[in-house]
């Protein structure tokens, strides 16, 4: 489903709450149902991996990083990063 090097968003839990651990980086591998994401130097973001991963565009990543200070302060359960995504943010452009 994912190839090594794909640009992705990963969240620790499937609900996409930005108050929980999440990362934007490059897909590395899947082990035991966990997805491992690395930075540009090839270093893992989280030793335990992530449960949910999706491809994203650099533009969506830039917006998400810009908005992250506000998103991360939102009350638990009020924001879903995955719910904010559109086909365009995943790189699915209409011809």
N, C-alpha and C positions, 0 to 999 in steps of 0.2 A: 504494500500500500504506500509506504513512504520509502524514498531512496536516501541513502546516505548523502548528506549535503543539502537536502531540501530545506528551504527557509520556513520555519514553523513557529507557531505559538503553542506552548504547552502549559497545562495546568495540573496541579497536584490532584484535585478532585474534579469530577465531571461537571459540577455545577458552575464552574467558571467564576467563582467569587474572587475578585481581585485582592481581597484581604488574605487569601491563602497563597502559598507559594505558586508562582508562575514565572515563565521565562520566554524570551524570544531569542531564537538562535538557530542552529543547524542540526538537523536530525542526524543522530549517530547510529543507534541500534535499538532493537527491542529485545528484552530479556524477561522471561517469566511474566508477561503481560504488562511490563513497565517500559516506557519509552525514555531513552536517554538523549539529552540535548546538550550540545557543546557550543562554546563561544568561538570566535574567529581564530583563537589559538588552539582549539581542539580540547579545551578543558571543560569538564562536565559542570553544569550548573547545580545539579542536585544529585547526590550519591544514590538516593533511593528512586530516582527516575520520576516520571510523571504518568498519570493515568489517561489523560486526554491530550491529543495532539492534532493540529490542523495546519495545513499550508496557508501562508499569508503573503501579502505583497509587502515590499519595503515601505510603501506609502501608509498602509494600515499600521505597520509596526511603528513608524515614526509618530503617527497620531496617538497610538496607544501609549507609547513612552512619554509623550508630551502630557497626556491626560492622566497618567498613572498616579501622580501625587493626590489628585482629587478622588480618583476611582478607589484607591487603596484606603482612603479614609471613610468610604461609604459604610453605612451600617451593614452588618452581615446579612446576606440574603437579598439585598436590594439591587445589586448590580450583577449582571451575567455577561462576562466578556464574550462568550460564544454567541449570546443573543444579539450583540451589537454588530456581528459580522454580516456582511452582505456577499452575494456572489462576486462582486468586484473586489472586495477585500481579500478574497481567496484567490484572486487572479483569474476568475472565470468571466471573461469579457464576452459581450455579445458582438457578433460580427455584423 
